[in-house]
């Protein structure tokens, strides 16, 4: 049947909690020191249940990728909590054994589509400064660092960096929904 992206349901919490833990341990294992506390399933599950309960509020959606009955990815799209006039992408995880298979890309396109439908003109996200793989991916898609940072784990000096993207206008969007700047030396007419 293939991978499907649908809105999350209230009973997805346990699968999403385990997915987040698995993906975080795989992606962040070389970033956080061994002495850092590991994610606690019950706490992560409570966060997902709370988040899924809030879905349906204006502009907020949890998108879940499934392959047959297995949850293989998730992303949350909604308003930025600090700047509600901006969209925000959060909780973006793909099962480690499915990395590189286009699942993240499908979730990403769906998330930006939801943000555009909610009439956001810009979107933000936070990514670990030392998560080179994720940062390179976002930068290839047109995201740029705002220079803002927040501490995630102070004992090891681990910070998140904020990224921003301008979302496409309906008449000039690309497949991924990103408005690309004109190449140097070219001109555009509005």
LOLOVEX-972068 format. One record per residue (C-alpha): x, y, z; residue number from 1; residue in one letter. Coordinates in steps of 0.001 Angstrom, whole numbers, plus 500000, padded with zeros to 6 digits. Layout:
<rs>
{c1:X | c2:Y | c3:Z | n:NUM | res:A}
...
</rs>
This chain:
<rs>
{c1:500000 | c2:500000 | c3:500000 | n:1 | res:X}
{c1:502902 | c2:502425 | c3:500601 | n:2 | res:X}
{c1:503459 | c2:505325 | c3:502941 | n:3 | res:X}
{c1:500438 | c2:507492 | c3:503739 | n:4 | res:X}
{c1:500443 | c2:510864 | c3:505507 | n:5 | res:X}
{c1:497308 | c2:511580 | c3:507535 | n:6 | res:X}
{c1:496250 | c2:513683 | c3:510496 | n:7 | res:X}
{c1:497236 | c2:512188 | c3:513828 | n:8 | res:X}
{c1:494625 | c2:510573 | c3:516050 | n:9 | res:X}
{c1:494309 | c2:510537 | c3:519821 | n:10 | res:X}
{c1:495306 | c2:506871 | c3:520005 | n:11 | res:X}
{c1:498610 | c2:507511 | c3:518131 | n:12 | res:X}
{c1:500316 | c2:508685 | c3:521332 | n:13 | res:X}
{c1:502120 | c2:505434 | c3:522273 | n:14 | res:X}
{c1:503495 | c2:504906 | c3:518747 | n:15 | res:X}
{c1:504582 | c2:508541 | c3:518451 | n:16 | res:X}
{c1:506297 | c2:508479 | c3:521839 | n:17 | res:X}
{c1:508314 | c2:505398 | c3:520920 | n:18 | res:X}
{c1:509108 | c2:506810 | c3:517470 | n:19 | res:X}
{c1:510390 | c2:510054 | c3:519005 | n:20 | res:X}
{c1:512598 | c2:508204 | c3:521486 | n:21 | res:X}
{c1:514029 | c2:505865 | c3:518831 | n:22 | res:X}
{c1:514721 | c2:508687 | c3:516376 | n:23 | res:X}
{c1:516156 | c2:511016 | c3:519027 | n:24 | res:X}
{c1:518525 | c2:508365 | c3:520378 | n:25 | res:X}
{c1:519733 | c2:507545 | c3:516857 | n:26 | res:X}
{c1:520063 | c2:511159 | c3:515694 | n:27 | res:X}
{c1:521369 | c2:512746 | c3:518877 | n:28 | res:X}
{c1:523519 | c2:509913 | c3:520242 | n:29 | res:X}
{c1:526727 | c2:511593 | c3:519094 | n:30 | res:X}
{c1:525565 | c2:515046 | c3:520228 | n:31 | res:X}
{c1:524566 | c2:514456 | c3:523844 | n:32 | res:X}
{c1:527089 | c2:513030 | c3:526310 | n:33 | res:X}
{c1:526454 | c2:509608 | c3:527856 | n:34 | res:X}
{c1:525799 | c2:511373 | c3:531171 | n:35 | res:X}
{c1:522758 | c2:513223 | c3:529750 | n:36 | res:X}
{c1:519440 | c2:511827 | c3:530949 | n:37 | res:X}
{c1:517716 | c2:509556 | c3:528434 | n:38 | res:X}
{c1:514146 | c2:510346 | c3:527371 | n:39 | res:X}
{c1:511545 | c2:508834 | c3:529684 | n:40 | res:X}
{c1:508763 | c2:507053 | c3:527789 | n:41 | res:X}
{c1:505967 | c2:508058 | c3:530198 | n:42 | res:X}
{c1:506937 | c2:511741 | c3:529965 | n:43 | res:X}
{c1:507217 | c2:511689 | c3:526161 | n:44 | res:X}
{c1:503872 | c2:509855 | c3:525948 | n:45 | res:X}
{c1:502198 | c2:512481 | c3:528165 | n:46 | res:X}
{c1:503562 | c2:515240 | c3:525901 | n:47 | res:X}
{c1:502201 | c2:513511 | c3:522787 | n:48 | res:X}
{c1:498788 | c2:512931 | c3:524349 | n:49 | res:X}
{c1:498614 | c2:516604 | c3:525302 | n:50 | res:X}
{c1:499704 | c2:517662 | c3:521813 | n:51 | res:X}
{c1:497183 | c2:515365 | c3:520103 | n:52 | res:X}
{c1:494431 | c2:516732 | c3:522359 | n:53 | res:X}
{c1:495286 | c2:520254 | c3:521104 | n:54 | res:X}
{c1:495067 | c2:519282 | c3:517428 | n:55 | res:X}
{c1:492156 | c2:520981 | c3:515801 | n:56 | res:X}
{c1:492928 | c2:524355 | c3:517328 | n:57 | res:X}
{c1:493232 | c2:526889 | c3:514511 | n:58 | res:X}
{c1:496216 | c2:526064 | c3:512315 | n:59 | res:X}
{c1:497650 | c2:523178 | c3:514392 | n:60 | res:X}
{c1:497987 | c2:519677 | c3:512969 | n:61 | res:X}
{c1:499984 | c2:516553 | c3:513795 | n:62 | res:X}
{c1:500794 | c2:514697 | c3:510593 | n:63 | res:X}
{c1:501638 | c2:511004 | c3:510834 | n:64 | res:X}
{c1:503289 | c2:508872 | c3:508167 | n:65 | res:X}
{c1:502310 | c2:505202 | c3:508209 | n:66 | res:X}
{c1:503425 | c2:502258 | c3:506147 | n:67 | res:X}
{c1:500710 | c2:499633 | c3:506405 | n:68 | res:X}
{c1:499943 | c2:499722 | c3:510139 | n:69 | res:X}
{c1:503374 | c2:500955 | c3:511283 | n:70 | res:X}
{c1:503957 | c2:504608 | c3:512229 | n:71 | res:X}
{c1:507180 | c2:505634 | c3:510462 | n:72 | res:X}
{c1:507188 | c2:509432 | c3:510830 | n:73 | res:X}
{c1:505582 | c2:512459 | c3:512413 | n:74 | res:X}
{c1:505667 | c2:516252 | c3:512252 | n:75 | res:X}
{c1:503625 | c2:518972 | c3:513950 | n:76 | res:X}
{c1:502683 | c2:522139 | c3:512057 | n:77 | res:X}
{c1:501019 | c2:525109 | c3:513689 | n:78 | res:X}
{c1:501531 | c2:528656 | c3:514915 | n:79 | res:X}
{c1:504825 | c2:529703 | c3:516495 | n:80 | res:X}
{c1:504186 | c2:530091 | c3:520229 | n:81 | res:X}
{c1:506275 | c2:533279 | c3:520467 | n:82 | res:X}
{c1:505179 | c2:534833 | c3:517180 | n:83 | res:X}
{c1:501685 | c2:533485 | c3:516394 | n:84 | res:X}
{c1:501729 | c2:535347 | c3:513061 | n:85 | res:X}
{c1:504356 | c2:532824 | c3:511939 | n:86 | res:X}
{c1:503932 | c2:529118 | c3:511349 | n:87 | res:X}
{c1:506100 | c2:526602 | c3:513141 | n:88 | res:X}
{c1:507347 | c2:523083 | c3:512427 | n:89 | res:X}
{c1:508119 | c2:520855 | c3:515417 | n:90 | res:X}
{c1:508449 | c2:517262 | c3:516574 | n:91 | res:X}
{c1:509779 | c2:516119 | c3:513204 | n:92 | res:X}
{c1:510850 | c2:512472 | c3:513497 | n:93 | res:X}
{c1:511278 | c2:509560 | c3:511085 | n:94 | res:X}
{c1:511969 | c2:505967 | c3:512153 | n:95 | res:X}
{c1:515759 | c2:505501 | c3:511890 | n:96 | res:X}
{c1:515426 | c2:502364 | c3:509755 | n:97 | res:X}
{c1:513438 | c2:504436 | c3:507238 | n:98 | res:X}
{c1:515821 | c2:507411 | c3:506922 | n:99 | res:X}
{c1:516684 | c2:508294 | c3:503348 | n:100 | res:X}
{c1:513460 | c2:506856 | c3:501878 | n:101 | res:X}
{c1:511601 | c2:510137 | c3:501278 | n:102 | res:X}
{c1:509312 | c2:509917 | c3:504309 | n:103 | res:X}
{c1:510699 | c2:513098 | c3:505846 | n:104 | res:X}
{c1:510240 | c2:514904 | c3:502555 | n:105 | res:X}
{c1:506590 | c2:513830 | c3:502298 | n:106 | res:X}
{c1:505909 | c2:514953 | c3:505873 | n:107 | res:X}
{c1:507723 | c2:518219 | c3:505231 | n:108 | res:X}
{c1:505703 | c2:519008 | c3:502097 | n:109 | res:X}
{c1:502458 | c2:518186 | c3:503923 | n:110 | res:X}
{c1:503426 | c2:520332 | c3:506942 | n:111 | res:X}
{c1:504296 | c2:523362 | c3:504828 | n:112 | res:X}
{c1:501106 | c2:522842 | c3:502866 | n:113 | res:X}
{c1:499110 | c2:523023 | c3:506101 | n:114 | res:X}
{c1:500936 | c2:526183 | c3:507155 | n:115 | res:X}
{c1:500175 | c2:527825 | c3:503801 | n:116 | res:X}
{c1:496512 | c2:526775 | c3:504102 | n:117 | res:X}
{c1:496487 | c2:528522 | c3:507484 | n:118 | res:X}
{c1:497787 | c2:531654 | c3:505684 | n:119 | res:X}
{c1:501189 | c2:531822 | c3:507349 | n:120 | res:X}
{c1:503734 | c2:533747 | c3:505282 | n:121 | res:X}
{c1:506762 | c2:532596 | c3:507304 | n:122 | res:X}
{c1:507611 | c2:529576 | c3:509410 | n:123 | res:X}
{c1:510185 | c2:528758 | c3:512060 | n:124 | res:X}
{c1:511710 | c2:525656 | c3:513528 | n:125 | res:X}
{c1:514390 | c2:524815 | c3:516084 | n:126 | res:X}
{c1:517211 | c2:522372 | c3:515387 | n:127 | res:X}
{c1:520177 | c2:521267 | c3:517486 | n:128 | res:X}
{c1:523266 | c2:523258 | c3:516567 | n:129 | res:X}
{c1:525351 | c2:520094 | c3:516231 | n:130 | res:X}
{c1:522729 | c2:518169 | c3:514243 | n:131 | res:X}
{c1:524671 | c2:518717 | c3:511048 | n:132 | res:X}
{c1:522593 | c2:516267 | c3:509000 | n:133 | res:X}
{c1:519282 | c2:517992 | c3:509788 | n:134 | res:X}
{c1:520688 | c2:521505 | c3:509421 | n:135 | res:X}
{c1:522131 | c2:520710 | c3:505997 | n:136 | res:X}
{c1:518778 | c2:519262 | c3:504882 | n:137 | res:X}
{c1:516839 | c2:522333 | c3:506041 | n:138 | res:X}
{c1:519350 | c2:524679 | c3:504441 | n:139 | res:X}
{c1:519050 | c2:522846 | c3:501109 | n:140 | res:X}
{c1:515293 | c2:523468 | c3:501345 | n:141 | res:X}
{c1:515813 | c2:527215 | c3:501843 | n:142 | res:X}
{c1:515694 | c2:527595 | c3:505631 | n:143 | res:X}
{c1:518103 | c2:530138 | c3:507136 | n:144 | res:X}
{c1:519293 | c2:530611 | c3:510702 | n:145 | res:X}
{c1:517835 | c2:533664 | c3:512451 | n:146 | res:X}
{c1:520767 | c2:533822 | c3:514883 | n:147 | res:X}
{c1:518464 | c2:533054 | c3:517813 | n:148 | res:X}
{c1:519495 | c2:530207 | c3:520055 | n:149 | res:X}
{c1:518216 | c2:528549 | c3:523203 | n:150 | res:X}
{c1:519965 | c2:526199 | c3:525564 | n:151 | res:X}
{c1:518745 | c2:522616 | c3:525469 | n:152 | res:X}
{c1:521272 | c2:520950 | c3:527776 | n:153 | res:X}
{c1:523394 | c2:523418 | c3:529719 | n:154 | res:X}
{c1:525895 | c2:520984 | c3:531308 | n:155 | res:X}
{c1:527283 | c2:520174 | c3:527848 | n:156 | res:X}
{c1:526595 | c2:523569 | c3:526218 | n:157 | res:X}
{c1:524094 | c2:522134 | c3:523733 | n:158 | res:X}
{c1:521900 | c2:524705 | c3:522020 | n:159 | res:X}
{c1:519045 | c2:524775 | c3:519536 | n:160 | res:X}
{c1:519233 | c2:527246 | c3:516660 | n:161 | res:X}
{c1:516142 | c2:528859 | c3:515218 | n:162 | res:X}
{c1:515578 | c2:528675 | c3:511470 | n:163 | res:X}
{c1:513137 | c2:530685 | c3:509353 | n:164 | res:X}
{c1:511684 | c2:530268 | c3:505884 | n:165 | res:X}
{c1:509369 | c2:532463 | c3:503869 | n:166 | res:X}
{c1:506461 | c2:530423 | c3:502593 | n:167 | res:X}
{c1:505486 | c2:530647 | c3:498958 | n:168 | res:X}
{c1:502830 | c2:532852 | c3:497573 | n:169 | res:X}
{c1:500154 | c2:530740 | c3:495859 | n:170 | res:X}
{c1:501180 | c2:531853 | c3:492329 | n:171 | res:X}
{c1:504910 | c2:531120 | c3:492688 | n:172 | res:X}
{c1:505280 | c2:528077 | c3:494883 | n:173 | res:X}
{c1:507462 | c2:525071 | c3:494231 | n:174 | res:X}
{c1:506758 | c2:521451 | c3:495114 | n:175 | res:X}
{c1:508055 | c2:521955 | c3:498651 | n:176 | res:X}
{c1:506184 | c2:525243 | c3:499105 | n:177 | res:X}
{c1:509293 | c2:527375 | c3:499455 | n:178 | res:X}
{c1:509589 | c2:530728 | c3:497741 | n:179 | res:X}
{c1:513077 | c2:530729 | c3:496260 | n:180 | res:X}
{c1:514979 | c2:533974 | c3:495803 | n:181 | res:X}
{c1:515750 | c2:534898 | c3:492213 | n:182 | res:X}
{c1:519253 | c2:533863 | c3:491108 | n:183 | res:X}
{c1:521874 | c2:536591 | c3:491249 | n:184 | res:X}
{c1:521899 | c2:538667 | c3:488097 | n:185 | res:X}
{c1:518260 | c2:537954 | c3:487222 | n:186 | res:X}
{c1:515277 | c2:540184 | c3:487637 | n:187 | res:X}
{c1:511675 | c2:539463 | c3:488428 | n:188 | res:X}
{c1:508582 | c2:541369 | c3:487455 | n:189 | res:X}
{c1:505566 | c2:541466 | c3:489753 | n:190 | res:X}
</rs>
